[in-house]
Amino acid sequence: MANISQPAGDRAMTLKSLSERVNLASAAPNIESEGQGLVEYALLLFLVSIASMAALSAFGLAIKNDLYEVILALLPF
């Protein structure tokens, strides 16, 4: 951090170089966040699969019974 006793020109130069370094660091690819998108998609896929399994276990028998009724109604007996 710039010292208050520094002349104003030196402080401005220090702030300029600091802002340039921050800009360069933010423009460079971050190794830690390279796989973040893939991990987010995997987590989303996992949550959707858990939700679909819960929905099928909750409504599966009711859907099966309704489908059997439709099939029996369509068959000529």
N, CA and C atoms as a LAMMPS dump frame, in Angstrom:
ITEM: TIMESTEP
0
ITEM: NUMBER OF ATOMS
231
ITEM: BOX BOUNDS ff ff ff
-5.0000000000000000e+02 5.0000000000000000e+02
-5.0000000000000000e+02 5.0000000000000000e+02
-5.0000000000000000e+02 5.0000000000000000e+02
ITEM: ATOMS id mol type element x y z
1 1 1 N 0.848 -1.169 0
2 1 2 C 0 0 0
3 1 3 C 0.892 1.23 0
4 2 1 N 0.432 2.28 -0.639
5 2 2 C 1.234 3.495 -0.763
6 2 3 C 1.348 4.188 0.588
7 3 1 N 2.514 4.705 0.835
8 3 2 C 2.773 5.442 2.067
9 3 3 C 2.244 6.856 1.897
10 4 1 N 1.628 7.416 2.922
11 4 2 C 1.051 8.756 2.849
12 4 3 C 2.144 9.795 2.674
13 5 1 N 3.333 9.525 3.151
14 5 2 C 4.422 10.492 3.051
15 5 3 C 5.026 10.525 1.653
16 6 1 N 4.618 9.626 0.745
17 6 2 C 5.128 9.638 -0.619
18 6 3 C 4.54 10.825 -1.374
19 7 1 N 5.265 11.323 -2.338
20 7 2 C 4.712 12.392 -3.183
21 7 3 C 3.504 11.885 -3.962
22 8 1 N 2.637 12.79 -4.357
23 8 2 C 1.384 12.423 -5.025
24 8 3 C 1.639 11.674 -6.323
25 9 1 N 2.666 12.025 -7.064
26 9 2 C 2.973 11.348 -8.321
27 9 3 C 3.342 9.894 -8.104
28 10 1 N 4.116 9.615 -7.047
29 10 2 C 4.506 8.234 -6.756
30 10 3 C 3.298 7.394 -6.339
31 11 1 N 2.412 8.01 -5.553
32 11 2 C 1.204 7.28 -5.144
33 11 3 C 0.339 6.961 -6.349
34 12 1 N 0.195 7.917 -7.271
35 12 2 C -0.612 7.673 -8.467
36 12 3 C 0.011 6.569 -9.306
37 13 1 N 1.337 6.558 -9.413
38 13 2 C 2.021 5.522 -10.177
39 13 3 C 1.837 4.161 -9.525
40 14 1 N 1.906 4.13 -8.174
41 14 2 C 1.721 2.878 -7.457
42 14 3 C 0.301 2.362 -7.662
43 15 1 N -0.691 3.238 -7.595
44 15 2 C -2.082 2.823 -7.8
45 15 3 C -2.3 2.361 -9.236
46 16 1 N -1.645 3.035 -10.189
47 16 2 C -1.797 2.633 -11.581
48 16 3 C -1.198 1.252 -11.804
49 17 1 N -0.015 1.021 -11.26
50 17 2 C 0.593 -0.291 -11.456
51 17 3 C -0.207 -1.377 -10.723
52 18 1 N -0.758 -1.017 -9.571
53 18 2 C -1.592 -1.97 -8.846
54 18 3 C -2.839 -2.317 -9.648
55 19 1 N -3.487 -1.309 -10.233
56 19 2 C -4.688 -1.589 -11.029
57 19 3 C -4.344 -2.383 -12.274
58 20 1 N -3.17 -2.148 -12.87
59 20 2 C -2.762 -2.941 -14.026
60 20 3 C -2.542 -4.393 -13.639
61 21 1 N -1.933 -4.623 -12.486
62 21 2 C -1.714 -5.994 -12.035
63 21 3 C -3.032 -6.695 -11.748
64 22 1 N -3.998 -5.97 -11.174
65 22 2 C -5.309 -6.566 -10.904
66 22 3 C -5.996 -6.917 -12.214
67 23 1 N -5.905 -6.034 -13.192
68 23 2 C -6.522 -6.313 -14.501
69 23 3 C -5.871 -7.516 -15.166
70 24 1 N -4.552 -7.612 -15.101
71 24 2 C -3.866 -8.752 -15.694
72 24 3 C -4.218 -10.045 -14.98
73 25 1 N -4.321 -9.977 -13.663
74 25 2 C -4.654 -11.181 -12.899
75 25 3 C -6.074 -11.645 -13.187
76 26 1 N -6.987 -10.712 -13.375
77 26 2 C -8.368 -11.108 -13.646
78 26 3 C -8.534 -11.594 -15.081
79 27 1 N -7.667 -11.148 -16.001
80 27 2 C -7.754 -11.589 -17.389
81 27 3 C -7.129 -12.967 -17.581
82 28 1 N -6.192 -13.331 -16.732
83 28 2 C -5.525 -14.625 -16.851
84 28 3 C -6.474 -15.735 -16.419
85 29 1 N -6.405 -16.9 -17.064
86 29 2 C -7.29 -18 -16.646
87 29 3 C -6.932 -18.468 -15.24
88 30 1 N -7.944 -18.68 -14.467
89 30 2 C -7.761 -19.127 -13.091
90 30 3 C -7.828 -20.643 -13.071
91 31 1 N -6.787 -21.267 -12.59
92 31 2 C -6.709 -22.737 -12.59
93 31 3 C -7.812 -23.335 -11.736
94 32 1 N -8.157 -22.678 -10.656
95 32 2 C -9.155 -23.229 -9.743
96 32 3 C -10.55 -23.213 -10.33
97 33 1 N -10.838 -22.296 -11.252
98 33 2 C -12.201 -22.188 -11.766
99 33 3 C -12.362 -22.771 -13.161
100 34 1 N -11.337 -23.441 -13.695
101 34 2 C -11.456 -23.994 -15.041
102 34 3 C -12.529 -25.07 -15.126
103 35 1 N -12.644 -25.931 -14.131
104 35 2 C -13.635 -26.997 -14.171
105 35 3 C -14.921 -26.658 -13.457
106 36 1 N -15.099 -25.392 -13.103
107 36 2 C -16.283 -25.014 -12.335
108 36 3 C -17.563 -25.264 -13.122
109 37 1 N -17.578 -24.945 -14.404
110 37 2 C -18.78 -25.153 -15.209
111 37 3 C -19.149 -26.62 -15.301
112 38 1 N -18.16 -27.472 -15.486
113 38 2 C -18.419 -28.907 -15.575
114 38 3 C -18.952 -29.451 -14.256
115 39 1 N -18.408 -28.979 -13.161
116 39 2 C -18.879 -29.422 -11.844
117 39 3 C -20.306 -28.953 -11.609
118 40 1 N -20.625 -27.732 -12.031
119 40 2 C -21.994 -27.23 -11.866
120 40 3 C -22.982 -28.057 -12.677
121 41 1 N -22.62 -28.406 -13.921
122 41 2 C -23.502 -29.235 -14.733
123 41 3 C -23.673 -30.621 -14.125
124 42 1 N -22.604 -31.184 -13.611
125 42 2 C -22.698 -32.502 -12.979
126 42 3 C -23.59 -32.455 -11.75
127 43 1 N -23.457 -31.404 -10.952
128 43 2 C -24.298 -31.253 -9.765
129 43 3 C -25.757 -31.082 -10.165
130 44 1 N -26.005 -30.298 -11.202
131 44 2 C -27.374 -30.104 -11.679
132 44 3 C -27.964 -31.418 -12.188
133 45 1 N -27.188 -32.173 -12.927
134 45 2 C -27.646 -33.474 -13.422
135 45 3 C -27.949 -34.425 -12.274
136 46 1 N -27.106 -34.424 -11.264
137 46 2 C -27.323 -35.262 -10.093
138 46 3 C -28.623 -34.875 -9.381
139 47 1 N -28.856 -33.585 -9.189
140 47 2 C -30.071 -33.137 -8.495
141 47 3 C -31.325 -33.454 -9.301
142 48 1 N -31.261 -33.303 -10.621
143 48 2 C -32.416 -33.625 -11.466
144 48 3 C -32.701 -35.122 -11.413
145 49 1 N -31.668 -35.94 -11.411
146 49 2 C -31.891 -37.383 -11.343
147 49 3 C -32.482 -37.795 -10.002
148 50 1 N -32.031 -37.178 -8.918
149 50 2 C -32.597 -37.471 -7.595
150 50 3 C -34.066 -37.049 -7.552
151 51 1 N -34.369 -35.876 -8.108
152 51 2 C -35.762 -35.407 -8.117
153 51 3 C -36.647 -36.307 -8.965
154 52 1 N -36.14 -36.777 -10.105
155 52 2 C -36.957 -37.661 -10.947
156 52 3 C -37.174 -39.016 -10.288
157 53 1 N -36.166 -39.522 -9.582
158 53 2 C -36.361 -40.785 -8.86
159 53 3 C -37.39 -40.624 -7.74
160 54 1 N -37.362 -39.5 -7.059
161 54 2 C -38.339 -39.255 -6.003
162 54 3 C -39.749 -39.14 -6.58
163 55 1 N -39.87 -38.453 -7.716
164 55 2 C -41.184 -38.302 -8.344
165 55 3 C -41.706 -39.649 -8.837
166 56 1 N -40.844 -40.464 -9.428
167 56 2 C -41.293 -41.777 -9.9
168 56 3 C -41.676 -42.704 -8.754
169 57 1 N -40.935 -42.624 -7.671
170 57 2 C -41.294 -43.484 -6.543
171 57 3 C -42.587 -43.014 -5.884
172 58 1 N -42.85 -41.722 -5.922
173 58 2 C -44.077 -41.205 -5.312
174 58 3 C -45.299 -41.444 -6.199
175 59 1 N -45.15 -41.249 -7.515
176 59 2 C -46.3 -41.33 -8.411
177 59 3 C -46.265 -42.539 -9.336
178 60 1 N -45.269 -43.384 -9.198
179 60 2 C -45.086 -44.508 -10.126
180 60 3 C -46.251 -45.466 -10.162
181 61 1 N -46.745 -45.887 -9.012
182 61 2 C -47.855 -46.851 -8.988
183 61 3 C -49.139 -46.245 -9.53
184 62 1 N -49.385 -44.977 -9.227
185 62 2 C -50.597 -44.327 -9.74
186 62 3 C -50.537 -44.213 -11.26
187 63 1 N -49.382 -43.881 -11.792
188 63 2 C -49.229 -43.79 -13.248
189 63 3 C -49.379 -45.167 -13.884
190 64 1 N -48.797 -46.187 -13.26
191 64 2 C -48.898 -47.548 -13.796
192 64 3 C -50.354 -47.995 -13.834
193 65 1 N -51.107 -47.746 -12.776
194 65 2 C -52.511 -48.138 -12.738
195 65 3 C -53.319 -47.398 -13.792
196 66 1 N -53.038 -46.104 -13.982
197 66 2 C -53.756 -45.341 -15.005
198 66 3 C -53.434 -45.859 -16.401
199 67 1 N -52.185 -46.198 -16.656
200 67 2 C -51.828 -46.735 -17.967
201 67 3 C -52.485 -48.088 -18.218
202 68 1 N -52.562 -48.926 -17.207
203 68 2 C -53.238 -50.216 -17.366
204 68 3 C -54.721 -50.022 -17.677
205 69 1 N -55.342 -49.052 -17.047
206 69 2 C -56.757 -48.783 -17.321
207 69 3 C -56.95 -48.326 -18.763
208 70 1 N -56.057 -47.501 -19.269
209 70 2 C -56.149 -47.039 -20.658
210 70 3 C -55.949 -48.21 -21.61
211 71 1 N -54.968 -49.056 -21.327
212 71 2 C -54.703 -50.218 -22.183
213 71 3 C -55.892 -51.167 -22.194
214 72 1 N -56.464 -51.411 -21.014
215 72 2 C -57.634 -52.291 -20.942
216 72 3 C -58.828 -51.703 -21.655
217 73 1 N -58.963 -50.387 -21.646
218 73 2 C -60.075 -49.739 -22.345
219 73 3 C -59.908 -49.831 -23.856
220 74 1 N -58.693 -49.878 -24.325
221 74 2 C -58.436 -49.94 -25.763
222 74 3 C -58.527 -51.36 -26.323
223 75 1 N -58.298 -52.35 -25.477
224 75 2 C -58.338 -53.739 -25.947
225 75 3 C -59.787 -54.208 -26.126
226 76 1 N -60.054 -54.881 -27.247
227 76 2 C -61.426 -55.389 -27.444
228 76 3 C -61.631 -56.72 -26.732
229 77 1 N -62.401 -56.707 -25.691
230 77 2 C -62.727 -57.944 -24.95
231 77 3 C -64.173 -58.263 -25.1
